[in-house]
Amino acid sequence: GDNFEVSLDKKSGLLDSYLLTGESLLAAPLKPNFWRAITDNDVPGIHVRKRPRDRWKTAFDHANLHDLEVVEHTTGQIEISTKHELPTVSANLSTVYKLHANGRLHVQTQLDLTEESPPLPRFGMTMGLPSEFDQATFYGRGPHENYWDRKTGAALGQYQMPLEAVAFDYVRPQENGNREDCRWLQLSSAKGRQLRVIGQPNFSFSAWPYTLETLDTARHTTDLTPEGYTTLNIDYRQRGVGGDDSWSFRAEPLPKYQLTEKQYVFSFQFVPTTDSAQPQVEETGDINREAIERARRIVFLGDSNTHNGEFISMIEARLRRSGLQHLPELINLGLASETCSGLSEPDHPFPRPNVHDRLQRVLSATKPDIVVACYGMN
């Protein structure tokens, strides 16, 4: 493009350069990440069960690049595909980068495991972010750190904080600072540059001033030497933190909070910009324009924060800005928050057996073409 440039290393197959108006958005390559620094609860499980999980730590260091293909479409979109074999963990990884004419970069990566693959600690990507990006705004669970099996107490909402506040340095250095269920993340610099990460649909993230290697080998906080850039982790998911006890195999996360599938697919987008505006509705997950323009009525199910006229006005304004030719009728039912909790969290600790009965009655009465479950004003 006129204002941006990307490049991949032909030997490793990694995205090692992403420039906007001549300035880099990468301080270290974007690469797959399967490992997390050992937590206090990981230690007993490793000792008791002696699982070969640590093979994932260097899995990509021993990867074999089998294919790198570049296709330029007539629309101006460039598609780059890579395929890696991961022999030390008996797995295969394929990644597709789609670069749009406006600099937006769509990333999709797929991990295929076998019966011989060791238990997977994490699946995502990591990169070095230039230190000038020092502010973070995100829509996800917060404000404090939270994990797959430790997130009920972290409310879903929009949060803003210095990027350095995302990390949390424990007395014994270990995995830290994760935020779950993120829809988008905006990283900003004093120069006015932003890099947005848009989930498709969701992702988890963490950010540290040191590398994963430094964190994993440190024994004291004084060992956490700053790298000169921020390590940004963008994850599909990592295993839970566990902790039913802290001295036996029960310290391991419960089975439902472990990564046990044989295939994982993870997608997200990078949107570089010099505009300080928050992501618009179409950037927090691509809207289906055809479906919305064809719809007569859209019903919103929300909590007390969305049960007001301001919410509908905001949604209507965003739909108008997206350039839709037809706007359907928007109805805000504002059902109690437990309705949405029951829909989005089937394993919620507080069962709500009446949720589906209530929902069926409401939908029969309103006859919507599209139903949207939502939380909060943002």
Secondary structure, DSSP 8 states (H G I E B T S, - for coil): --SEEEEE-TTT--EEEEEETTEES-SEEEEEE------TTHHHHHHHH--GGGGGGGTGGG-EEEEEEEEE-TTS-EEEEEEEEEGGGTEEEEEEEEE-TTS-EEEEEEEE--TTS--B-EEEEEEEEETTEEEEEEEEEESS--BTTB-TTSEEEEEEEEGGGS----SS--S---EEEEEEEEEEETTS-EEEEEEEEEEEEEEESS-HHHHHH-SSGGG----SEEEEEEEEEE-----S-SSSGGGS--GGGSB--SEEEEEEEEEEES--S---GGGSS---HHHHHH-SEEEEE--TTT-SHHHHHHHHHHHHHTT-S---EEEE----HHHHHHHH-TT-SS--TTHHHHHHHHHHHH--SEEEE--S--
